[in-house]
Each structure stands twice: as structure tokens, then as C-alpha cells.
Amino acid sequence: MMPGESPKQKGGQPGIVSAALSGSCPRCGAKTLFAQPAGLADECSACGLDLLALERGGRFVGVLTMLLALALILAALAVDEWLRPPLWATLLFWLPVTAGSVLFVLRFYKTLWVYHSYEERPR
């Protein structure tokens, strides 16, 4: 993408957040980026783009997950101190929030790296 060019000017490609949520391929826009909830597919089944070759920076995922865990723990402690909910209500709220947050952050991070690598690769 050229500087100042929006995703809509680039042939209808979605923004990074919507690409992460839908799992859109950076080349064709098909929803084939992820084979699992947070695991990249080997290649795009629509256009054949090698997605695993584009993913780099996978070592930082652990650090990212730990930072997210720290933020969620601090938020849970603050909510517990402020509201004092029963244990069942705490579990009922924080289990899906934690799972959803981790999935979103991992999908966002991997999509960001794949899209960046796709844009920066030699043509």
C-alpha cells in the first residue's frame, strides 16, 4: 500500500481489525487466513499465497500473551476489590473475557505481521 492510500483504494482490502476478525487473505481478500481460531493456514486456498512464509515474529507472541495476562489479572483484581463479586460470578465473567481477549490479540497480531510482510516482500 502506498503512503496515504486507504485499504478501500487498494482494491477493497479490509482494514487490519476487520481482516483479523474475518481472517482475510492479504492478496485476494478471501477469508482463508486462519485454519484454527488463532492458527494461520499454510496457504490461502483461494489464491495459493504461502501464508506461513509471510509470518515472522512468532517469538513475540509469548511476551504479548504475558502482557495481556498481566492486564487481565490487574483488571480482575481491581474489579474484585471494587465490587466484591462471588467466586461463581467472577469465573462466569472472566473466563470468556480472557479467552476472547487472547484469541482477538493473537489473531490481530498474526494478521498484522502477515499483512506487513506481504506489503514489504520483494516483488
Secondary structure by P-SEA (a helix, b strand, c coil): cccccccccccccccaaaaaaacccccccccccccccccccccccccccccccccccccaaaaaaaaaaaaaaaaaaaaaaaccccaaaaaacaaaaaaaaaaaaaaaaaaaaaaaaaaaccc
